[in-house]
Amino acid sequence: MSRATSSDAENPKEVVRLIGVAKEYGDVGALAPVDLSVMAGEAIVLVGHNGSGKSTLLSIIAGMLEPSEGTVLVHGQPPDSIYARERRSWLPDTPVLYDDLSVREHMEYTIRMHGGQGDEPIIDDLIKRLGLADREDDLPSQFSRGLRQKAAAAVALVRPFTLLLVDEPFVGLDVAGREALLGLLEEARRGGATVLVATHDPAVISRFKRGLVLDDGHVVHDGTAESLHAYLSADVTHGET
């Protein structure tokens, strides 16, 4: 199962490009100038403590925040362009869901917004795999944090995309829910999508090919999952994390 759109996913190329991107809130620097290139089909995990800049970085790529300086390109276009928005799916750390739509209605509405009929088999597949079968007709406003996270993940994954941005998706999920979501993210990558995930969970690092560490707005490490494990272990040894 994959919702990657084939026109972009079939040709290896740069999906995200950041050149000197920084973000400040008044006198507070949230993100130092960052240069970053992300290619089609990459699976990248972003790690760092609270306030390190992970959410800021993803929000800028998602077009939800304007950088204070620098250039951001998604498929060669500004992140808030229609072209970029059509190809990008965004799952923020705080799920954004309508109060008056059930889980299934959220998914049907999302598919129709992206040119589908609203009754595609992927709806039933995602509902089953994310453990929402007995809650699909309920309102997410009544859900626990974990159930809301599953519902938001279903909505993000049901639409076509070539870039998937996910911020702290495992908070509140049980083990089965975490494994189901990790499996779906991997399927999206194998289908050609580029996947960027920010997380505090060190147990999932090995499920990704590339890892970035952010510290006080700076990218202090960029390498393989194996090198990321070594970097984090060294930091713990030296009492730096």
Residue, then its C-alpha position, 0 to 999 in steps of 0.5 A: m500500500s502506498r499513496a506516493t504519486s508516481s509522476d514524481a516518485e519514479n524519477p530520483k531527484e531532490v525533493v527538499r532543498l534548504i539554503g541558509v534557512a533560519k527562524e527567529y522569534g523576536d530575539v530568540g533563535a529557533l533555527a540556525p542557518v541550515d543547508l539541507s538536501v533531501m532526495a526522493g525515496e529517502a527515509i530520514v529521522l530527526v532527533g533532538h531534545n525539546g526546543s532543538g528545532k525539529s518541529t520548526l524545521l518540519s513546519i517550515i518545509a510544510g509551509m506552515l512557518e515562514p523562515s526568517e531568512g533563507t530559501v526553501l524549495v519542495h520539488g523545486q517550488p516554494p513550500d506554500s505553492i499549490y504544486a508543493r502542497e499537492r505533493r506533500s502530506w503533513l502530520p503535526d505533533t498536535p493532531v488537527l481534526y474536525d469536531d463534527l466528522s468521524v474518522r471515516e468521514h475525515m478520510e473520505y473528505t480528504i480523498r475527495m479533496h485530492g481528486g478521489q471518489g471517497d470510497e477507495p479501498i485504502i480507507d478500509d486498509l488503513i482503518k484496519r491496520l491502525g486499529l480503528a475498526d471499532r471507532e471509525d464512525d466515532l468523532p475524534s474529539q472524543f478520543s484519547r491522545g493515542l487514538r487521535q494520533k492514529a486517526a490523524a495518521a490515517v488522514a495523512l496517509v490516505r491522500p496521495f503524496t511524494l513527501l511525508l512530514v511527520d512530527e512526533p507520531f509515536v506519542g501516546l501510541d501503544v506498541a501495536g500502533r507504533e509498529a503499524l505506523l512504522g510499517l506504513l511509513e516504510e511502505a510509503r518509502r518503498g513506494g517512492a515517497t520521501v519520509l521525514v520523521a521527528t521523534h524522541d523515541p530512540a528505539v525507532i532510529s534503526r528503522f530509518k536510513r539517515g539521521l539528523v541531530l538538532d541541538d539548539g537550532h543547529v544540525v550537529h549530525d547528519g549520517t546513517a542510522e548506524s552513525l547516529h546511534a554511535y553519536l547519541s551513545a557518545d553524547v550520553t557517555h559524555g553526559e551531553t544529552 
